[in-house]
């Protein structure tokens, strides 16, 4: 863990949590100085009635006393594709939006960050921002983005509402690019558990594993600090306790609320301990090439990578085990405690109905060859390059060849 070397930590977003907290959104926008708000979401949430639940709040605002809903845009694709970002950006300009409301999972939240960034920089194509797949802006190059921005997550997974990172898929090169800028996160995050109760069990499970992966990779990071550890460890405790409940009883508001807060804490730890993230490295590459949902990819890779890259997890494994409520003797060696931690994660995977491999994607030997290069080229590989043999060995664990 770092203690005296330079580190950074910030939680720029204000956070409002609680059942029906969405009711505050028009007043919050008014406080941010916005007059014309566009609500961004996706077709699935429109169909589930979530978009209406948020949009109708604006009808309750007396005319002339608060911001108006200038438009609703729901054509956002999985993985925050750059074409989605560009279309949403064009729509925001057409209707003269001066406030951005993101309602959805990671794809919607990241798309809106892309829209905000492009509006601020005067771009028409988000790909111009990340020609090499990665842009990292810090002070003084990063300047305040004065576009009112509120995010309402409908999944407890990415924590994208408060993270300074936008992950945007570039279809042309089949790669996920990253924009990192301290002003990308929403000005205000509204965590309303009522909007997550309709989330199907499978999506609840794998988005929850995305949050767990953020927390574990942050905790194991060589760049972790006391601040990131505090968020990571408590996120792990909350997820271990609440994820099985949220999956089994979708309408349990307490479990849903705690998962939303755990997700937010997980990404906060992850963003500011960012260093070695081999699980995400694999998940990005497989997700981009085979369109595997990000949370599902993380869920499958997490226990496998922990087994194959033990050196990352061994130094603090006993604290990790305690957070996951794993029984171990204090004098037990670190290797056997890590084995118990991995077993606990596999049990959680099984308990929440998640697969342990990618059987359903029918991947082939050729796919494994192709993806090995993508793992090595992913931006995450810069801080923690893995040898080709390790990439292949992990791939063989998650792609059962010859089993059809």
Secondary structure as UniProt FT lines:
FT   STRAND          14..17
FT   TURN            19..20
FT   HELIX           21..24
FT   HELIX           25..32
FT   STRAND          36..40
FT   HELIX           43..47
FT   TURN            48..49
FT   HELIX           50..59
FT   TURN            63..65
FT   STRAND          68..73
FT   TURN            78..79
FT   HELIX           82..94
FT   TURN            95..96
FT   STRAND          99..104
FT   HELIX           106..121
FT   HELIX           126..128
FT   TURN            129..132
FT   STRAND          134..137
FT   TURN            139..141
FT   STRAND          148..153
FT   TURN            160..162
FT   STRAND          165..170
FT   TURN            171..174
FT   STRAND          175..181
FT   TURN            182..183
FT   STRAND          188..191
FT   HELIX           193..196
FT   TURN            197..198
FT   HELIX           201..220
FT   TURN            222..223
FT   HELIX           226..248
FT   TURN            250..251
FT   HELIX           253..272
FT   HELIX           278..290
FT   HELIX           294..308
FT   HELIX           310..314
FT   TURN            315..316
FT   HELIX           317..323
FT   TURN            324..325
FT   TURN            330..331
FT   HELIX           334..351
FT   TURN            352..353
FT   HELIX           359..361
FT   HELIX           365..377
FT   HELIX           379..382
FT   HELIX           388..398
FT   TURN            401..402
//
